[in-house]
Amino acid sequence: MLDLNQLYQRDCIEGLSEIAEGSIDLVFADPPFNIGYKYDVYEDKRAAEDYLAWTRQWGAGVVRALKPDGTFWLAIGDDFAAELKLIFQRELGLTCRSWVLWYYTFGVQCKFKFARSHTHLFHFVKNPEQFTFNIPQIRVPSARTLVYADRRANPEGRLPDDTWILRPQDIPDSFQPNEDIWYVPRVCGTFKERAGWHGCQMPEQLLGRVIKASSNEGEIVMDPFGGSGSTLVTAKKLGRKYIGFELSPEYAARIQARLEETRVGEPLSGSDLPATSAPTTANGKIRINGKRVKVKAAEQQPSLLIPAILPETGT
Ligand SMILES: C[S@@+](CC[C@H](N)C(=O)[O-])C[C@H]1O[C@@H](n2cnc3c(N)ncnc32)[C@H](O)[C@@H]1O
């Protein structure tokens, strides 16, 4: 049996086999997407059948480790989202409660196809009749309350939609701050939160919502693919027990250091009001006719700025 509140530097398939059956409350997994991403140890370009067979192996380990009323959240890209959903639902017997879309601006630019600007988040449960779903902990203000002052609306807010928007300040006409959509910024290069040594770092605010909704204080959160360690750090801050695996010795050592610096009860990094807490991209420099120009908020023209900025990004 492995100890809790630990990150183990090892292959998660081996590690999962040593976890007591039916002992974990919540698993959050953000596996490599099999798209050729550069990790330091793991090779992210396998034959599709190998990747799916590997998913079945670690997926079975996750399902075995989950409590009978446990929850599994899976983050996955387009390329294998459909197949992985079927594996977990049809072959491994989980029930999909929500298919959340995490939408972000500044997606990676691609040649001859549309830029990637979203990740899929599947919310699975082992038993659809019994699972943790803490509504009060994840309520957001509703448009009924904010805009219409409708007395029939619950003043404590409503449950978020299943689309999460990143950098809403860049799409001022489309997503107003008073809409009841999840606003969670991506962990960008300039963010204080950014660890800086792992390209796939997930935002603590996003993980916080998952952990608050699907587990209670003192319960166990597991992440088989540690990466930068954000899931475990967020779980520790929120007073959950945690356990995780990471193949890379370097990433594992850095996760360990992050965990040692993290205190139980510390606030999550990032703002829970990102629509208003950060300046719009247009408040920085943009490129117009090939020249970098500084633009003030008052000069913003969304229809001009959004296409002008996108080609410069790609991380
Ligand atoms: C997409 S990243 C996870 C990012 C993480 N969610 C975060 O917020 O930083 C996937 C990670 O899985 C690790 N990995 C790949 N195969 C693994 C395995 N068999 N066992 C454990 N970790 C593995 C990779 O080294 C990589 O760091």
The ligand as a MOL file (V3000), in Angstrom:
LIG
                    3D

  0  0  0     0  0            999 V3000
M  V30 BEGIN CTAB
M  V30 COUNTS 27 29 0 0 0
M  V30 BEGIN ATOM
M  V30 1 C -0.1830 16.5460 -19.9320 0
M  V30 2 S 1.0690 16.3350 -18.7360 0 CHG=1
M  V30 3 C 0.2180 16.6260 -17.2300 0
M  V30 4 C 0.1330 18.0960 -16.9040 0
M  V30 5 C -0.4980 18.3760 -15.5610 0
M  V30 6 N -1.9290 18.1780 -15.5890 0
M  V30 7 C -0.2080 19.8000 -15.0840 0
M  V30 8 O -1.1450 20.5470 -14.7350 0
M  V30 9 O 0.9490 20.1670 -15.0740 0 CHG=-1
M  V30 10 C 1.3240 14.6030 -18.7550 0
M  V30 11 C 2.4580 14.1270 -17.8600 0
M  V30 12 O 2.3840 12.6840 -17.7620 0
M  V30 13 C 3.7090 12.1820 -17.6020 0
M  V30 14 N 3.6440 10.7420 -17.9400 0
M  V30 15 C 3.6320 10.1550 -19.1470 0
M  V30 16 N 3.5330 8.8110 -19.0350 0
M  V30 17 C 3.4440 8.5410 -17.7220 0
M  V30 18 C 3.2900 7.3300 -16.9670 0
M  V30 19 N 3.2080 6.1370 -17.5660 0
M  V30 20 N 3.2350 7.4360 -15.6250 0
M  V30 21 C 3.3250 8.6250 -14.9950 0
M  V30 22 N 3.4820 9.8070 -15.6650 0
M  V30 23 C 3.5270 9.7620 -17.0070 0
M  V30 24 C 4.5480 13.0400 -18.5330 0
M  V30 25 O 5.9180 13.0390 -18.1720 0
M  V30 26 C 3.8800 14.4280 -18.3480 0
M  V30 27 O 4.5550 15.1930 -17.3950 0
M  V30 END ATOM
M  V30 BEGIN BOND
M  V30 1 1 1 2
M  V30 2 1 2 3
M  V30 3 1 2 10
M  V30 4 1 3 4
M  V30 5 1 4 5
M  V30 6 1 5 6
M  V30 7 1 5 7
M  V30 8 2 7 8
M  V30 9 1 7 9
M  V30 10 1 10 11
M  V30 11 1 11 12
M  V30 12 1 11 26
M  V30 13 1 12 13
M  V30 14 1 13 14
M  V30 15 1 13 24
M  V30 16 1 14 15
M  V30 17 1 14 23
M  V30 18 2 15 16
M  V30 19 1 16 17
M  V30 20 1 17 18
M  V30 21 2 17 23
M  V30 22 1 18 19
M  V30 23 2 18 20
M  V30 24 1 20 21
M  V30 25 2 21 22
M  V30 26 1 22 23
M  V30 27 1 24 25
M  V30 28 1 24 26
M  V30 29 1 26 27
M  V30 END BOND
M  V30 END CTAB
M  END
